[in-house]
Each structure stands twice: as C-alpha cells, then as structure tokens.
Amino acid sequence: MLLIYGANGFTGQLIVEECVRRGLRPIVAGRNAEAVRALAAHHQLEARVAPLSRRLSPDLPRLTPPDPLPPPPSDELRAILAGVHVVLHCAGPFFRTSGPMVQACLEVGAHYLDITGEITVFEACRHQHTAARQRGVVILPGVGFDVVPTDCLAARLAAQLPGASLLELAFAGGGGFSRGTLKTMLLGGRDGAIRQDGRIVSVPRAWRTQRIPFRDRPRTAITIPWGDVSTAQWSTKIPNVHTYLALPPATRRLLPLMSLLQPLLALPAVRRFAERQIDARVSGPSADVRASARMQLWGRVTHPDGRIVEDTATVPEGYRFTALAAVECARRMLATPPAAGYHTPSTAFGARLLDELTHIP
Ligand SMILES: NC(=O)c1ccc[n+]([C@@H]2O[C@H](COP(=O)([O-])OP(=O)(O)OC[C@H]3O[C@@H](n4cnc5c(N)ncnc54)[C@H](OP(=O)(O)O)[C@@H]3O)[C@@H](O)[C@H]2O)c1
C-alpha cells in the first residue's frame, strides 16, 4: 500500500493524478482534512489526515551537521501509516517536514520516498542509513526532478571514467515555480555550497560561472546548491562536486540583491510575510507549460590525469518530470525495493532509470 503525504499540494496533486493514470490507488494524506478529503473524493481514493508533529521547527535549515534531534512524529502520524508499505512524502519545505516522517517510517517499517532537493535533508536522511538497514527500511529522498536526472547522469559519467576527481552537473529550462518550491528556495537559500575533497562547504552565491554546451544550445550558468552536492558522492564516490543552473543575464544581475535580502529572512516576522506573499501570488506552471517545456541537462567528469567525459540529456518540464519519476520510483519500491538503507535514485534503481523514464507511455 502506498501513502502520499502532502497530496493536496501543487506537486502532490500532480503525483496523485499520475498514480491514477498508471492504475495505482494510493492513500492520500496530509494535515488539511478538508483539502485531503476533497482530493480523495475526486479520485475515489482513501483519505487519511494527521499532523506531522506537535513540535515542528520554524527555524532556517542548518547546512551541516543535520539536526541531531528532529521533532518526533505525532501519534496520529504513526496511526495513519498502519498497513502502509511505502510513503511518498510531498509536503515541503522538507527541512521542516522530513524529520518526523522519516522517524515515523523507521518506527512502523515503511519505506520512505520524498521529492526534496534540499542538501540538509539529503544529509539528514544519509545519517539514518544504519538505522534504516537495521529496521529493513529504504530511505530514498529526491525522487523528483531534483535529483533523479542529474543523479543518473552522474552515475553514468562516473562509470565511464573511473577515478574521476571532479563532477560538474548543470541544468537549464523550466516554466516557473510552485509556491512550495519558491518557499523552499527562499527559506532554505544560503549563499552556495559545493563538495570539496569529500566535504560539503559553503561558497558565495554564483561562486563560479561557465558557458555550458547543453544539447540544444550553449548557455551561461552559475553554481547553485543543488541536491547533488550531497547525493552525488554517495552515488559516484567522486570527491568534488559542483552544480550549475543556467540563468538569463537579467536574472543573474539580480543575484547581488538576493544576497542583501537574505539576512532579513533570519527574522521570523519577515519570513512569515514572505511566505504569505508567495501563498497569495504564486500558482505554479500551467498545464500547457508543463506539457510543452523541456529541461536540458549536462554533466562532465574530470580525471586527475586530464581526461574528461561529457554527456547531455533532455527531459520533460520539471513538475511533469517529478510526477513521472516519483510515481515510477514508488511503483518500483512497492514491487521490488532495493536493499534496506539510505539510497539515491541511481543506487536504488540504476543509472538506466533516466532512460527508462523517457519510455513510460
Ligand atoms: N525535487 C523536485 O524537483 C521538486 C519538484 C516539485 C516540488 N518539490 C518540492 O516539494 C515541496 C512541495 O512543493 P509544492 O509545489 O507541492 O508546494 P505546495 O503547493 O505549497 O504544497 C505543499 C504541501 O505541503 C504541505 N505542508 C507544508 N508544510 C507542512 C507541515 N508543516 N505539515 C504538514 N504538511 C505541510 C501542505 O499542506 P497544507 O495544504 O495543509 O498547507 C501542502 O500539502 C517543496 O519543498 C518543493 O520544493 C521538489
């Protein structure tokens, strides 16, 4: 049995629709009884309602180490996981929500999937590897656009150049952001992060800029703290990881302004105001955009002896891809889960997952 928590959110609803299209009948769940029951009634699915925890932290995330004592799950959350084999957690920002759900999954023995892209959340999940193995549970965060395609590309490249010391990944395209993504970017936003000699380190925003030869055309991209800074080392063992996003010149010029605004978000009143503005003004990419936009991906591995290997890929728009990838990972987790413990998408299902996703009817 599959349970989708946060099912009434923008991305949760897309994932529920994709489940139904593929013949899966998930339980839909969340904290908002009215919204969850309306969604369940629309698709004729079972609804379950529970808060995640009685003590969720409103604070900003810490880069490393992760919170050693995440908020405990509520009794109601444990109760709604009865009989559930796989949880697909879609309620974000995940630095607030993932800790209690991971804990609840470990307690009841359900496999945990989520659609996070947050480095802090990947790191916290990785710290649960031993506990997950002991309890026979799989913890697989990042089954959305962040990080399925880049993680599979990274694994593919690493296999072609054993001993590589630097992995660079980049993406471009998209048709806008949902409320949840903007909140996650705003509140989780630190200057930047890379992996250097095996450790995650902070770097300034847009620390490096380079011209990237994407499959359709070259674009200028800047470093951003994408989830692969955490996950790629688990997948490839490469000790240096830099992740890039291609941005138009006008957007790149706004970055210094964002750096000036960032310290204000440490103030709870400013955070609440920003979140209310996002709730009131943002609706997410339209169905037309989701159907037509494409995402470009590029990766390169460099060996200390100077050899390089590059690869590119093109996938559907990010929210559409997230629904496709998350549902396929949930389906595989129900049918043939990988060995218990922490996984990235490519260690769970192989780097071929990226190609296999493009063949889903
Ligand atoms: N990996 C990827 O590529 C990818 C793709 C898409 C989205 N995402 C991430 O997924 C998350 C959700 O995005 P979205 O666009 O679906 O956002 P959204 O429309 O704002 O939905 C958020 C969902 O999370 C629930 N939620 C939020 N805080 C909660 C809490 N403290 N306790 C319980 N439920 C809570 C909301 O419940 P209420 O309705 O009750 O508020 C809602 O169901 C974001 O973090 C986003 O960055 C990642």
The ligand as an SDF file (V2000), in Angstrom:
LIG
                    3D

 48 52  0  0  0  0  0  0  0  0999 V2000
   12.5590   17.6050   -6.3240 N   0  0  0  0  0  0  0  0  0  0  0  0
   11.9050   18.3670   -7.1500 C   0  0  0  0  0  0  0  0  0  0  0  0
   12.3030   18.5290   -8.2870 O   0  0  0  0  0  0  0  0  0  0  0  0
   10.6400   19.0210   -6.6790 C   0  0  0  0  0  0  0  0  0  0  0  0
    9.5980   19.2410   -7.5860 C   0  0  0  0  0  0  0  0  0  0  0  0
    8.4390   19.8220   -7.1020 C   0  0  0  0  0  0  0  0  0  0  0  0
    8.3410   20.1920   -5.7700 C   0  0  0  0  0  0  0  0  0  0  0  0
    9.3940   19.9770   -4.9380 N   0  0  0  0  0  0  0  0  0  0  0  0
    9.3280   20.3440   -3.5300 C   0  0  0  0  0  0  0  0  0  0  0  0
    8.1460   19.8050   -2.9780 O   0  0  0  0  0  0  0  0  0  0  0  0
    7.6540   20.6490   -1.9580 C   0  0  0  0  0  0  0  0  0  0  0  0
    6.1800   20.9110   -2.1850 C   0  0  0  0  0  0  0  0  0  0  0  0
    6.0420   21.7100   -3.3290 O   0  0  0  0  0  0  0  0  0  0  0  0
    4.5900   22.1160   -3.8300 P   0  0  0  0  0  0  0  0  0  0  0  0
    4.7940   22.8720   -5.0510 O   0  0  0  0  0  0  0  0  0  0  0  0
    3.7020   20.9290   -3.9030 O   0  0  0  0  0  0  0  0  0  0  0  0
    4.1170   23.0570   -2.6210 O   0  0  0  0  0  0  0  0  0  0  0  0
    2.6490   23.4440   -2.1160 P   0  0  0  0  0  0  0  0  0  0  0  0
    1.6950   23.5220   -3.2380 O   0  0  0  0  0  0  0  0  0  0  0  0
    2.8440   24.6510   -1.2720 O   0  0  0  0  0  0  0  0  0  0  0  0
    2.2180   22.2100   -1.1940 O   0  0  0  0  0  0  0  0  0  0  0  0
    2.8670   21.9620   -0.0110 C   0  0  0  0  0  0  0  0  0  0  0  0
    2.2150   20.7660    0.6570 C   0  0  0  0  0  0  0  0  0  0  0  0
    2.9610   20.5030    1.8620 O   0  0  0  0  0  0  0  0  0  0  0  0
    2.0680   20.5710    2.9730 C   0  0  0  0  0  0  0  0  0  0  0  0
    2.7910   21.0850    4.1250 N   0  0  0  0  0  0  0  0  0  0  0  0
    3.6170   22.1450    4.1760 C   0  0  0  0  0  0  0  0  0  0  0  0
    4.0950   22.3170    5.4140 N   0  0  0  0  0  0  0  0  0  0  0  0
    3.5470   21.3190    6.1520 C   0  0  0  0  0  0  0  0  0  0  0  0
    3.6630   20.9520    7.5230 C   0  0  0  0  0  0  0  0  0  0  0  0
    4.4020   21.6670    8.3590 N   0  0  0  0  0  0  0  0  0  0  0  0
    2.9810   19.8810    7.9500 N   0  0  0  0  0  0  0  0  0  0  0  0
    2.2190   19.1440    7.1050 C   0  0  0  0  0  0  0  0  0  0  0  0
    2.0640   19.4470    5.8090 N   0  0  0  0  0  0  0  0  0  0  0  0
    2.7270   20.5290    5.3470 C   0  0  0  0  0  0  0  0  0  0  0  0
    0.9670   21.4960    2.5330 C   0  0  0  0  0  0  0  0  0  0  0  0
   -0.1670   21.2720    3.3460 O   0  0  0  0  0  0  0  0  0  0  0  0
   -1.2860   22.4430    3.5810 P   0  0  0  0  0  0  0  0  0  0  0  0
   -2.0920   22.4940    2.3310 O   0  0  0  0  0  0  0  0  0  0  0  0
   -2.0110   21.9460    4.7570 O   0  0  0  0  0  0  0  0  0  0  0  0
   -0.5070   23.7220    3.8290 O   0  0  0  0  0  0  0  0  0  0  0  0
    0.7810   21.0170    1.0870 C   0  0  0  0  0  0  0  0  0  0  0  0
    0.0550   19.8100    1.0640 O   0  0  0  0  0  0  0  0  0  0  0  0
    8.5420   21.8850   -1.9690 C   0  0  0  0  0  0  0  0  0  0  0  0
    9.5260   21.7550   -0.9470 O   0  0  0  0  0  0  0  0  0  0  0  0
    9.2070   21.8360   -3.3210 C   0  0  0  0  0  0  0  0  0  0  0  0
   10.4700   22.4570   -3.3310 O   0  0  0  0  0  0  0  0  0  0  0  0
   10.5300   19.3930   -5.3620 C   0  0  0  0  0  0  0  0  0  0  0  0
  1  2  1  0
  2  3  2  0
  2  4  1  0
  4  5  1  0
  4 48  2  0
  5  6  2  0
  6  7  1  0
  7  8  2  0
  8  9  1  0
  8 48  1  0
  9 10  1  0
  9 46  1  0
 10 11  1  0
 11 12  1  0
 11 44  1  0
 12 13  1  0
 13 14  1  0
 14 15  2  0
 14 16  1  0
 14 17  1  0
 17 18  1  0
 18 19  2  0
 18 20  1  0
 18 21  1  0
 21 22  1  0
 22 23  1  0
 23 24  1  0
 23 42  1  0
 24 25  1  0
 25 26  1  0
 25 36  1  0
 26 27  1  0
 26 35  1  0
 27 28  2  0
 28 29  1  0
 29 30  1  0
 29 35  2  0
 30 31  1  0
 30 32  2  0
 32 33  1  0
 33 34  2  0
 34 35  1  0
 36 37  1  0
 36 42  1  0
 37 38  1  0
 38 39  2  0
 38 40  1  0
 38 41  1  0
 42 43  1  0
 44 45  1  0
 44 46  1  0
 46 47  1  0
M  CHG  2   8   1  16  -1
M  END
$$$$
